[in-house]
């Protein structure tokens, strides 16, 4: 191969060639001398044959020169570019490449140019063999340069088997380009192998997508591929793949369930598809996924009905029955939607009281189902984790029995509810109150009183109202709600002594509110126990501080004055002084005016003036002007205008400029 071919054309020298010939005779192994000679010939536009002979002479002396070979081959390729690919000149260039590769088989540029030249000649087998020779000859670090052109060649022709074999070899060297292989397989319809390759990609934890796709996106691509082509993808377990995705990517559960059903629909397994839809709507936990699956399920049933209607050519009994069955199935599915949606929400949080109440409402008019739902709800909801008011379920359950005339069953429900360890005392208190109100609605007054007596009974182990470590049953005796209802019932149904005992017990437990104290006083007053009422007010005054005690003081003083007038003036004065001793300025005005009115009506005028004077100093700044005005008016009425001079002078001193003007 290394021998020079016979030169068919004689070497002809011209006078201008002599300097170059002499130079190459002196320096036959210097590339630049040969290149200068070639450049001269090319610039002179010498015949091609003479330039070829010159290159051959140079390469005989320097067979390992990359520069000479590269330029020689480049020139030969340029000269044959305009000729037909079956012209003999192409074979001569191919032979030149082969001779070059004997010496420069480690040069990737030569291999790439040769392969590209063969590709241009459409010599498929020879090109493939040449690519394989290049890969064998070049070091591994240079293979990527060859593979880029090799893959382009493989995709250029409609030879899928060859291209697939080339890609298989390539991804062993560059597994990061497996996505490109998958895309090619998909483009030629080899979807089974594409699915297998995608599974290999997903099972490789170290794989990083060159296209920037996440594992999630790759899973989506695989799922779409296998679900839409059940007839072409046979080597993988599609059901297992999609269910694995359901366990791994819970955020796209609805989409994956739809893809799994779509796979069975495309495969013609309609009953299996229906089973998948049913399984999906029974397991989904988000409304978005449920809506997606349910809409697909409804569309599937509708399409089945339409296809059946289109396929019925003539009326037959069996076909009519089948169509009616499909229509009934579709109607049942649509009717089930609210209940299925409720199940989804309860799977999100089975302790959501509001959702249980909405679920019970769906069974309105079906007593047995309502009872089953209430039973399931109170068994499922953990009162410590409940969202909403768990006692509402018990109360609603009992009221359902009551509305249906089953009072005994309602009592059983309430009795069970009173033993539940609710999170808050108020929940248990509500249950007891609702229990008593039910008895009242049915005129069982004594039974209602007995219930509230049980609720307010002192437990064996006392506890503070807000002590969470103690069950609510042991803290119920301090619930104001239960005691308030008990007091109202005693007031309406019980005796004076029993009602008085209840109010006293509320005050002793220190759970009374100012309104409770006022109610107690009014109750005693209605029964003509005035001194007892005043004692109740005294206890209330001792129990509360300002500003909460204001209403009690106001009522107490007004009632005392109305009862005794000026007969117990000193006692009334003591009460007023006791009240004003710690009274905030905000509430002082009303008390002082009431005190002054007492002195005006039943006491001494000068005492009234002294109270008005104290009031001008005790009230807030914004009320001083009004108080001074009243003070002046009262002084003028009681002692005459001359007595107001001193008051005016004090007002001018104390009031700001705006008020004094």
Beta strands, then each sheet from edge to edge (+ up, - down):
end
